[in-house]
């Protein structure tokens, strides 16, 4: 069974460039192992798998070095957030509120 391979994908995206790489990994491989084996770091300058947040199909995995990957799963490597989504929503809501107040005063 140690020689058995499973098909998985590894994905990473920047605004201007995206890659999804199909890779065969041995059964018992982790998310981190699959990312390393995909050699995705060779296509993205500055991508550091040691510190990158990873997940599977949109769900963040807290321990990618110990979470075993299953056949057909896609390892997603996430970029750090530039803006806090909560703060961005608050700013948009404040802008709408201000616009509505101006409209009401007319």
C-alpha positions in Angstrom: 0.0 0.0 0.0 2.9 2.4 0.6 3.5 2.3 -3.2 0.0 3.3 -4.0 -0.4 6.8 -5.5 -3.4 9.1 -5.3 -4.3 12.0 -7.6 -4.6 15.5 -6.0 -4.3 19.1 -7.1 -2.4 22.0 -5.7 -3.6 25.5 -6.3 -2.3 29.0 -5.8 -3.3 32.4 -7.3 -2.2 35.9 -7.5 -4.3 38.6 -9.2 -2.3 38.3 -12.4 -1.4 34.6 -12.4 -3.1 31.4 -11.2 -2.0 27.7 -11.3 -3.7 24.4 -10.5 -1.2 21.6 -10.7 -2.2 17.9 -10.8 0.1 15.7 -8.9 0.3 12.0 -7.9 1.4 11.6 -4.2 1.9 8.5 -2.1 -1.0 7.5 0.1 -0.3 8.9 3.5 1.0 12.3 2.2 0.1 15.5 3.9 -1.2 18.7 2.4 2.3 20.2 2.9 3.9 17.1 1.2 1.6 17.5 -1.8 2.4 21.2 -2.1 6.1 20.5 -2.0 5.9 17.7 -4.5 3.9 19.9 -6.9 7.0 22.2 -7.2 4.5 25.2 -7.2 7.1 27.4 -5.5 9.1 27.3 -8.7 6.3 29.2 -10.5 5.8 31.9 -7.8 8.6 34.1 -6.6 8.4 34.6 -2.9 5.9 31.8 -2.1 7.1 30.2 1.1 5.3 26.9 1.9 6.7 26.8 5.4 4.7 29.9 6.4 1.8 29.7 3.9 -1.8 29.1 5.0 -3.3 26.0 3.3 -6.7 24.5 3.1 -8.8 22.1 1.1 -11.7 23.3 -1.1 -12.0 26.7 0.8 -11.6 25.4 4.3 -8.5 26.4 6.1 -6.4 23.6 7.6 -4.6 24.5 10.8 -2.1 21.7 10.6 -1.2 21.2 6.9 2.0 19.2 7.9 0.0 16.6 9.7 -3.4 16.5 7.8 -3.4 13.6 5.4 -4.7 14.4 1.9 -7.3 12.2 0.3 -7.6 11.3 -3.4 -9.3 14.0 -5.4 -8.8 16.8 -2.9 -7.3 20.1 -3.9 -4.7 21.8 -1.7 -5.2 25.5 -1.8 -2.4 27.8 -0.8 -3.8 31.1 0.5 -2.2 34.6 0.2 -2.1 36.8 3.3 -5.0 39.3 3.5 -4.0 42.9 2.7 -7.2 44.3 4.2 -9.3 43.0 7.1 -12.7 42.0 5.5 -14.5 43.2 8.6 -13.0 46.6 8.4 -13.7 46.8 4.7 -17.4 46.0 5.3 -17.6 48.7 8.1 -16.1 51.2 5.7 -18.5 50.4 3.0 -21.5 50.6 5.4 -20.3 53.9 6.7 -20.0 55.3 3.1 -23.6 54.1 2.3 -24.9 55.6 5.6 -23.2 58.9 4.8 -24.6 59.0 1.3 -28.1 58.2 2.6 -27.8 61.0 5.1 -26.9 63.5 2.4 -29.7 62.3 0.2 -32.2 62.6 3.1 -31.1 66.2 3.8 -31.8 67.3 0.2 
